[in-house]
């Protein structure tokens, strides 16, 4: 479903010009039905990989393909893709219900009043349906984004640090929604620093460090490290691969 083929992204900034390699010859495949997680230290290239998938950032070399093509603004493939950024921004003067309906219409979906009520009740947003988005917590704003994704019924869902800053109850609710998405056949690609949450939901994991792919495998195989030993926690596995300072082990 998603292919990264020798993807390289180099930023040039400052004067005199300095270079920063955000992604360094990334090559991997995300299969249909995966709950795939990118993990890595800050600056590892996780968000950059998502931006390249979406066609928001043009790589220096190589390419990212989704459904077999490079995405460009306006291409038909976006009808089957939903994206929830780490910090979603909405028109703050809209209420929760107005925002969900507005963004649903942008995706060519217009839920009936009954369908809207069912959706709001499912996400525990019914009690705040008339609340302005400007007054919502981060968890509520994340749920607004998830509501729009549910209405769109995508084949591919991309989420960037979806649980950062959420309270435990919101994390649990969000996790359950994502797992339900995946069980219904939606391929999910998630970036996260919360390794305990990744361990609960992901089926495959890629470890990035300083733009390089350190490891990629099914979750349980990655935790076993290619041996028959008992699996370690994902946190211990991550540290053994990347090191406490973020320097990937050879």
N, C-alpha and C positions, 0 to 999 in steps of 0.2 A: 504493500500500500504506500509506504514512504521509503525512499532511497536517498541516501547521502553518498555521493560519488566523488571522493577526493576533494571534499569541500574545504576551501580555504578562505578565510576572511582576514584581511590585514588593514588596520586603520593607520592612517598617517596624520600626525597632529603636531602642533607646536612649531616653533622656529628656533633653531634649525629643525628641520623635519625629523621626527622620531616615529618609529613604527611600533605597532602593537598587534601581535598575532592573536586574534580572538578565537579562531578555529584553524587547526593545523592538519590538513589532509584527512578530514573526517570521512570515513567510509563505514557505513552500516545500513541495515535494512530493518524496517519496522513492519511486522506482518499484520495482515488483517485479523482483527479480534484481539490483538495484544492490549494489555494495560501496561504501557511502556513508560519507564521513568528515567529521566536524566538526573544524575546526582553529581555533585562536585562542589569544590570550594567556591567562594565568591570569585567572579572573574574567570570561571572555568570555560565559559562559552555556551552555557545552557540556553539562555535567552536568545543569544545570537543564532543558535541552531533553529529555534522556532521562527525567528524573523525571516530567515532564509527559506524555510518551508513555506511561509505565507507569501513570499515574494515581496516582503517589505524591505528587504535588504539584499542587494545584489552582491554575490560573492566575488572575491578577487580571482578565484580559480575554482574549477569543479562545479558541481551543481547539486541542488536538492530537487527531487521529483516527488510529486504527490499524485496518486492515480495515474502514474506514468508520464506526467508532464510537469514542466516548470510553471509554477503559478505566476500569473501576472494580473494586475488590477483589472477587474471586470470579467475575468474568465469564468466559464460556466461551472467549473469545479467548486467554486465557493458556495454553491447552493448546498453542498454536502459536507461543509466544514463549519465548525463553530469554534470560536476562540474566546477564552476568558483570560484577560491579562491580570497581572498581580494587583494593579491598582486601576480598576475600571472607573471610567468617568462618565457621568450621565448629565443630562440637563436637570440641574438641581431643582428647578421650579416645578417639575413634574412630580406627581404622586407616584407611589410604588406601582399601582395598577396602570397608570397612564404611561409610565416608562416602559413597562413590560409590553404593553399593547403597541406602543410606538415602535420599539425595536423589532417586535414580531412582524409588524407590517413592512418594515424595511427588508425583512427576509421573506416577504410574500406569504405571511401567515396572519390570519386575523381570527383569533379564537372567539367563540361564542361566549356570552356571559356565563353560561353554565360551565364551559370548559375552563374559563378564567378562574372561576370560584374553586373548582377542583384543584387546579394548579396551585393557587394561593394557599389552599388548605394543606396540600401535600408538603409544601415548603414552609409551613407555619408563618406565612406572610399575610394571611387573611385579616389578622388583627391590626395590621399596619397598612392595609391596602390604600387608605386615603392619606397616609403620612407623606409629606414631601421627602424626596430622596435626600435633600440637604440635611434632613434631621435623622437619617438612618445611620446605624453603626456600620462598621466595615463588614461584619457578618451578614447583615441584611442586604447590603449592596452586592455582596458576592451571590446571595440567593437570587437577587434580581437578574444577575447575569446568567445563573443556572436556569432560571425560569425561561428566559429567552432561548437558551440552548435546547431545553426540553420541547418547546414549541416548534423549533426548527427541525427536530429529529435528524441530526447529522449522522453521517457515516464515520466522521473523524472529528474528535474533540480535542482541542489543545488547551491546556491549563498551565499557567505560569505561577508558581508559588501560591496555590489556591488557599492554603490553610494558614499562611503566616499572619500572625496578629489576631487570629480568631480565638474565642473562648472555647473551653472544652466541649460544651454542648453544641456549638456551631461546627466545630471540627467533626464531631460524630455525625451530625446531620449531613454535612457536606460529603463525608466519606461514604455514607450510605447511598447518597444520590449518584456518586461517581461509580460505585460498584454496580448499582442497578443499571446505569448506562451500559457498562461493559457487558453485563450478563445478557443484555438485549442485543448484543452484537456490535455496539459502537466501539471502534478503536480509539483508545485514549493515549495521548502523549502528555506527560506531566513533568514539569520541573519542580524540584522540591529540595529544601535543606532538612526537612523533618524526616529523618531516616526511619523513625519508628512508624510513621504513617505510610511511607513507601513500602515498608515491610508488610503492612497489613493489606495493601491493595494491589501492588504491582505484580505482573507475571514475568516481565523481563526488565532488566536494568542495564543502563550504560553508565560507566563512571568516566567523567571528564576531569582533567586537571591541566590548567594552563593551555586550553584549547586542543589538547590531545586526547584521543580515546585511549583510556587505560585498560578497560575491560568492558565486555558486553556479553550477557548470557541470561538464561532463565534465572529467576531469582534464587531458587534453591540450589542450582548448580553453582552459581556465583558464590553463595555462602559456603558451599563445601570446598571451594577452591580447586575443583577438578580431581578431588580425591574421594575415597570412601569414608572419610572421617565424618563425625557428627557435624552438622552445619553450625557455623558461628552466627552471631547476630549480624545484621547488616552493618551496624555501626562498627563492629570489630573488623569486618571484612573491608569496609571502606578505609579505615585507618591503616590496615595492612597494605592496601593498594596505593593509597595516596600519601600516607604519613601525616603526622599531626600538624606539620607546617604547610601542608598542601603540595609538597613535592612528590610527584609520582615515583613509585619504586620501579626499578628496571624489571 
